[in-house]
């Protein structure tokens, strides 16, 4: 077996796309979305035009569709978008392949969601600033952005563990490469092996100054 190493998030998720939904099957996106929308409404959300930035396989925008939102979505991984398209159908969701650090105008939205730790993959301050500026430029006046970020607890826990997903004709091994000493601003790495192929991806834990405003209700 010859490992395939892909240090960037796009390459890693292109490889993981066929397995991602099964790996995250325990995530309750409907419950999570309900909590986030309650938070957004308390902060003045009105309107039903939504952009799901970093949408992955579409699990994060399906609850928005079910609640009557008009959804546009984007992701940097074309393979993840292919899975998303197979779920929602392109007639229901406008899908765009974009790097958030170079996001141009694709609409004027009442709500932008950027979930599943997308912010942690923007490992340089300049990249985070550029992504937030691009997202803000796609908001209507008075619109809201809701995003989350992994915490130190997650990096010291799950990102230091090994998890195995085994089903018929599928086996994936996730290995977190951090430890209990992982600190603020650190660069975390994981290794995921699927059907003999390995992808390595890095993400970063927030430092107090670099991540000024996050909203997360998922435990």
C-alpha positions in Angstrom: 0.0 0.0 0.0 1.5 3.3 -1.1 0.1 6.3 1.0 -1.1 9.4 -0.8 -0.4 12.5 1.3 -2.3 15.7 0.7 -1.4 18.4 3.1 -4.1 20.8 1.9 -7.7 20.6 3.0 -9.1 20.5 -0.5 -7.1 17.4 -1.5 -7.9 15.7 1.7 -11.7 16.3 1.4 -11.7 15.3 -2.3 -10.4 11.9 -1.1 -12.8 11.7 1.9 -15.9 12.9 0.0 -17.4 9.4 -0.6 -17.1 8.5 3.1 -17.7 11.8 4.8 -21.4 11.3 5.4 -21.0 7.9 7.1 -18.1 9.2 9.2 -20.3 12.1 10.5 -23.6 10.1 10.6 -23.9 10.9 14.4 -24.1 14.7 13.8 -27.7 16.0 14.3 -27.7 18.8 11.7 -31.4 19.4 12.1 -31.1 20.0 15.8 -28.0 22.1 15.4 -29.5 24.2 12.7 -32.6 24.8 14.8 -30.4 26.2 17.6 -28.4 28.4 15.2 -31.5 29.8 13.7 -32.9 30.6 17.1 -29.7 32.4 17.8 -29.8 34.3 14.5 -33.4 35.3 15.0 -32.6 36.8 18.4 -30.0 38.9 16.6 -32.5 40.2 14.1 -32.5 37.7 11.2 -35.1 38.4 8.6 -35.5 37.0 5.1 -34.9 33.5 3.7 -31.9 33.9 1.3 -29.1 31.8 2.7 -25.5 31.1 1.7 -23.9 27.9 3.1 -20.2 28.6 2.8 -18.0 25.5 3.1 -21.1 23.3 2.6 -19.2 20.1 2.1 -21.6 17.2 1.1 -24.7 19.4 1.8 -25.6 18.0 5.2 -25.5 21.5 6.6 -27.8 23.1 4.1 -30.5 20.4 3.9 -32.1 21.6 7.2 -32.2 25.1 5.8 -34.1 23.9 2.7 -36.5 22.0 4.9 -37.2 25.3 6.7 -38.1 27.1 3.5 -34.8 28.9 2.8 -33.6 29.7 -0.7 -30.1 28.2 -0.5 -26.9 28.9 -2.4 -23.8 26.9 -1.3 -20.1 26.8 -2.0 -17.1 24.7 -1.2 -13.6 24.4 -2.3 -13.8 20.7 -2.9 -15.4 19.7 -6.2 -15.8 16.1 -4.9 -17.7 17.2 -1.9 -19.9 19.4 -4.1 -20.7 16.4 -6.3 -22.1 14.6 -3.3 -24.1 17.7 -2.3 -25.5 18.0 -5.8 -26.7 14.3 -5.7 -28.7 15.1 -2.5 -30.3 18.4 -3.2 -30.5 18.5 -7.0 -29.0 21.5 -8.8 -32.5 22.9 -9.5 -32.9 23.5 -5.8 -29.5 24.8 -4.7 -27.0 26.9 -6.7 -23.6 25.3 -6.0 -20.3 27.1 -6.5 -16.7 25.8 -6.3 -14.9 28.6 -4.4 -11.9 29.1 -2.1 -13.4 31.3 0.7 -10.1 33.3 0.8 -10.9 34.6 -2.7 -14.7 34.7 -2.6 -16.2 37.0 -5.2 -19.8 38.3 -5.3 -22.3 35.4 -5.8 -25.4 37.0 -4.2 -26.9 39.2 -1.5 -27.9 37.0 1.4 -29.9 37.5 4.6 -28.0 34.7 6.4 -24.6 33.1 5.7 -23.6 30.0 7.6 -20.0 28.7 7.7 -20.1 25.5 9.8 -18.3 22.3 10.6 -15.1 24.1 11.6 -14.4 25.7 8.3 -12.8 28.7 10.1 -10.2 26.4 11.6 -8.8 25.5 8.2 -8.0 29.2 7.6 -4.7 28.8 9.4 -3.2 32.2 8.6 -4.7 35.5 9.9 -4.6 36.9 6.4 -6.7 34.0 5.1 -9.2 34.4 7.8 -9.5 38.1 7.3 -9.9 37.7 3.5 -12.6 35.0 4.0 -14.6 37.1 6.4 -14.4 40.1 4.1 -15.6 38.1 1.2 -18.5 36.7 3.1 -19.5 40.1 4.5 -19.5 41.5 0.9 -22.2 38.9 0.1 -24.5 40.0 2.9 -27.4 42.3 2.4 -27.4 45.3 4.7 -28.3 44.0 8.1 -27.6 40.4 7.2 -25.9 37.9 9.6 -23.0 35.5 9.4 -23.0 32.5 11.8 -19.8 30.4 12.0 -18.2 28.0 14.4 -14.7 26.9 15.4 -13.2 23.9 17.2 -12.0 24.5 20.7 -8.9 23.4 22.6 -11.0 20.7 24.2 -11.8 19.2 20.8 -8.2 19.3 19.6 -6.9 17.7 22.8 -9.7 15.0 22.7 -11.0 13.9 19.3 -8.0 15.1 17.4 -5.8 12.9 19.6 -7.9 9.8 19.2 -8.2 7.0 16.6 -11.6 6.1 15.2 -12.4 3.3 12.8 -15.4 3.2 10.4 -16.0 -0.3 9.0 -18.9 -1.3 6.7 -19.4 -3.6 3.8 -16.7 -2.7 1.2 -15.6 0.3 3.2 -13.0 0.8 5.9 -11.7 4.2 7.1 -9.3 4.8 9.9 -9.1 8.4 11.4 -6.0 9.1 13.5 -5.7 12.4 15.3 -2.1 13.5 15.7 -2.4 16.0 18.6 -2.0 15.4 22.3 -3.1 16.9 25.7 -0.4 19.6 25.4 -1.9 21.1 22.3 -2.1 24.9 22.8 -3.8 28.0 21.4 -2.8 28.8 17.9 -1.3 25.3 17.3 -1.5 23.6 14.0 -3.4 20.2 14.3 -3.0 17.3 11.9 -5.0 14.2 11.3 -4.4 11.2 9.1 -7.4 9.4 7.5 -6.9 6.1 5.5 -9.6 4.9 3.2 -9.4 1.8 1.0 -5.6 2.0 1.2 -5.4 5.8 0.5 -4.2 8.2 3.1 -4.9 11.9 3.3 -3.4 14.3 5.9 -5.1 17.6 6.7 -4.2 20.4 9.1 -6.4 22.8 10.9 -5.7 25.4 13.6 -7.1 26.1 17.0 -8.2 29.7 17.6 -6.1 32.2 19.5 -7.9 34.9 21.4 -7.0 37.8 19.1 -7.4 36.0 15.8 -10.9 34.6 16.2 -13.0 37.5 17.5 -16.6 36.3 17.1 -17.9 32.8 16.9 -21.4 31.4 17.4 -21.8 27.7 18.2 -24.5 25.8 19.9 -23.4 22.3 19.1 -21.8 20.6 22.1 
